[in-house]
Amino acid sequence: MLFWILRWVVHAAVVMASVAIVSSGNRSNTLGRALLVTLLVALLVTPFAYFWFLFVPGIIALIAWWLVYSFAYGIGLFQSLGAGILQVVIGALVDNFLIHGRLR
């Protein structure tokens, strides 16, 4: 249970970092909101993202991602896409260089 909570907080920190890069000074970029965003993305986007190659689920995942980030942080389509790309990069760096996959 502790690992699950720690993993969730690490994901939220990655979300905060990616949003801070694409939207510096965003007052909505707090840990509480990042925790909520990671939960919403896990529930709404991830089930569709597993089938991204089928096009329609990929489009649904993209729209859901954009809506969650747009409403949560007040950022636009390209900023939310940028945040997503940065999340992947930062998450990979954190996983590979800091925690070495221990939180999986």
N, C-alpha and C positions, 0 to 999 in steps of 0.2 A: 504494500500500500504506500509506503514511504517513497519507493522508487517511482510509482505512478505519479505521485504529487510532485516530486522533484523533476520528473520528465516534463510534466505539464508546465511548471514554472520556467524551465529552460526553454520550452517552445514559446511561451509567452514573452520571454526576454528577447528571443530571436525576432518575434513579431514586432516588438517595440523598437528594436534596432533597425529593422527594415523600413518601418513607417517613419522613423526619425530621419532616415537618409532621404527618402523621397518627399517627405513633407516636414521639413525642419520647423520647429517651433509649434507643432500641432498640439494644442492644449488637451486634446482628447487622448493623447498617447500616454496612457497610464497603465500600470500593471493590472489593475482590476479589469479595465477594458480589454487589455490584451488576453487575459485569462478567458473572458467571455467570448472574444473573437475566436480563440483557438477551439473553444468548445463548440461554437456555432459552425465553424468550418469543418470540424470533425463530424458533426451530425448532418450538415446539409450538403457539403461539397464532396467530401471524401467518398461516399458511396457512388457518386457519379464519376468521380475522377478515376476510379479503378477501370472504367470502361471508356476512357477518353478516345480510344482508337475507333470506337463505333460512331463517331462524329456527333450524333444527337446528345448522348450523355456528356460528351466533351463540351459541347456548347452550353448545356445546362449547368455543368460544373463551373465553366467560365462566368456565366451570368450570375450564378449563386455567389461565387467568389467576389465578383465586382459589387454585388448588392450588399454583402456583409461588410466589406471594407468601406464602401461608399457611405453607408448609414453609420457605421461605427466611428469612422475617422473623418468623414466629410471630404474624401479625396475622390478624384475622378477615375475614369477607366484606365488611362495610361499610368497614372500614379499607382493604382492598385495592382496593375500588371507588373510594374517595376518593383513594387513591394514584394510581390510573389516571387519574382526572379531573384531578388536579393535574399529572400527567406531561404530559398534553396541553397544559394551560395554560402550564406552565413551559417545555416544549419549544417551543411556538409563540413565547413571549416571547424565548427564547434565539435561536431561528432568525431571527426578524424583527428584533430589535434589536441582537444582538451579532455574529452571524456572517453574516447576510443571505443565507442559503441557500448559502453557499460549500462546505459539507461534503456536498452531495448528490451 
